[in-house]
Amino acid sequence: MCFVVGYVQVPDEAFAHPKRLALTVLLFVAGVACLGWAAAMAHVGVQISMYNVRIRHGLLPMPPISVPLRMVNDIRVVDVRSSVGQRWGWTWVPGRGRAVIVRSGAALMFDFGGRQFTVSVDEPEDAVAALSRVRMAPR
């Protein structure tokens, strides 16, 4: 939307109207920032190893959340539905604790020693199966 408004606002003689030029540049920058943020929020990953569960954000410079495997009490698949008032991104969801929600549908809910963390990922059933395999593997 910012790109369309910016394109419509571009006058034929842009340098003759510095306020319009500034508004156009601001709208283009806002549009690029929105697209970058949307692309960055779409890359969330969960890695399960023999020692820890690591939740990372692919494109944003945020530190990953790493929790030792011994602190993971439970992991299950929950359904996250979109609504008008629902929060997206790194957030706190009432009744579910902290969350990284990037899409509606199936998501993983971890129970880390009484604290819950919800992550929307592709194929969460595979993560539940991977955690059960890791826990059954001899150390």
Secondary structure, 3 states (H helix, E strand, C coil): CHHHHHHHHCCCCHHHCHHHHHHHHHHHHHHHHHHHHHHHHCCEEEEECCCEEEEEECCCCCCCEEEEHHHEEEEEEEEECCCCCCCCEEEEECCCEEEEECCCEEEEEEEECCEEEEECCCCHHHHHHHHHHHHHCCC
